[in-house]
Amino acid sequence: MQLTAAPDAIDGPNVGVPRAAASDWKIIATLAFLAIAGTGSSAIIYAATPMFIKVFAEPKIIGWMSSIYFIVGAIGAGLCGGIGDLYGRRATMLWILALVSIAGIVAGSMSNPLYVVAAHAVQGLGVAAPTLNMGLIREHIAPRRVPLAIAIVTTATTATAGLFFMAAGYIMDHSSWRYIFWCGPFLLVPAMIALLLVVPRSAPSNKPRSIPVVNGLLFGMSALLLMVGVGELSQGGFAYRPLGILGLGILFMIGWIVNSLKIPVPMVNVRMLGQRGMAGIMVVYALLSLTMFHFGHVLLFVGKAASHDGYGAGLSGTAIATILAPQGFIGLLIGPFTGVLVQRYGHFKVFSVVLAFSCLPYLTLLLVSHSQITLLAVVLIAGMTGGALGPAFRIALQEEVDASQASSAMGLAELLRALCMGLGAQVVASALVHGQGAAGHAAAGGPPLDPTRFTLLIGGFVVLMASSAVVYFIFGSRQGKIGDSPHA
């Protein structure tokens, strides 16, 4: 339903009252800070992994620290997105940030590594912060500024990751490992205060009479089993145990789908996937998660592999990190510019073009010898395509759903991303790890890449990325739904 208020009107008791542009920009800046604080604590922890290996002297514990965090994050993104849509995104965000802050204090105060891992798992809920941000943008920002707002908030999260890596390095050299965890609350508490002072209270329009607990449990169990199954598949290959876990997860997923179709207001609404445009863009995201999002993973293999017949560059880890450095800076510039382009030309045209060019980095790796100059050029191209891809996707996704389901849609997308990236990591490792134990190549940086395996992998990635562009061109919505938000 289209309201007759001015384009900059706000909802609630003040519907029809023009919103000052300054108010929108304050909210955008606050949400960007929230996204940085919510995800920065995890970035600084993983940058400090070598310190934890030395402190705890148990590599398996470090592995669990990583895997459980991402499992909780993927499940939390889906569930918290649904809870936020139903009961209020600002309140849900406050609870999440409070729990993540407390978990950081607890983790930094413990000495038993098992307790540290458990506390850090709770910090995985911070992954839901960007998910809820999408809903808060739809709810409180004037529609004509929504594309730029999404681009700014998305770019802020990715562009600042390098700063947290630098902070982790300083702490590792000069302080105790406990400060790695305490940095999170140091950022999150000011973020919570800013959220309370700047962002208006959410006003859910579809609040159910009773809490759909069963629906949430079915979704959570299906997500948990699927994440664990994919994780075991990535580590141990195809075996009865991970396939059995995946099968059980699929059964729970079917139960969630049936329950969602039965009740009037589910916690995580599967009905949105029945919409043509929404289903299409989820397929696009799955294909990108299997391919484009593994660019850094593939580049590490290519850079470290011994130079042989044009495949591999024989570089050290330091050299690869140096080559990768410009990518973040380019993404910082391209992200907001993508939002401006969407405002001018529309989400469908911009996202279609970005998808069409997203395979360029892989095509370059496939067709050109892997010299240091070539790898630098590939990184620069990836900085441009990748920097535009994140904001363009999130804008296109929001154009497919009503404002009332904005966070739920993003939560489902993040869960799908986590699952498909797990499968993609298994494919990349299986294809490129061939011969990694070969002797005599360590001095050159690593064993050579198998040309046939490499060509098949990269060629397959290019085909899948091209397919994602075709899928979006066929199923993507030309006219979006951001204009149907409460402010339209």
Secondary structure, 3 states (H helix, E strand, C coil): CCCCCCCCECCHHHCCCECCHHHHHHHHHHHHHHHHHHHHHHHHHHHCHHHHHHHHCCHHHHHHHHHHHHHHHHHHHHHHHHHHHHHCHHHHHHHHHHHHHHHHHHHHHCCCHHHHHHHHHHHHHHHHHHHHHHHHHHHHCCHHHHHHHHHHHHHHHHHCHHHHHHHHHHHHHHCCCHHHHHHHHHHHHHHHHHHHHHCCCCCCCCCCCCCCHHHHHHHHHHHHHHHHHHHHHHHHCCCHHHHHHHHHHHHHHHHHHHHHHHCCCCCCCHHHHHCHHHHHHHHHHHHHHHCHHHHHHHHHHHHHCCCECCECCCCCHHHHHHHHHHHHHHHHHHHHHHHHHHHHHCHHHHHHHHHHHCCHHHHHHHHCCCCHHHHHHHHHHHHHHHHHHHHHHHHHHHCCCCHHHHHHHHHHHHHHHHHHHHHHHHHHHHHHCCCCCCCCCHHHCCCCCCHHHHHHHHHHHHHHHHHHHHHHHHHCCCCCCHHHCCCC
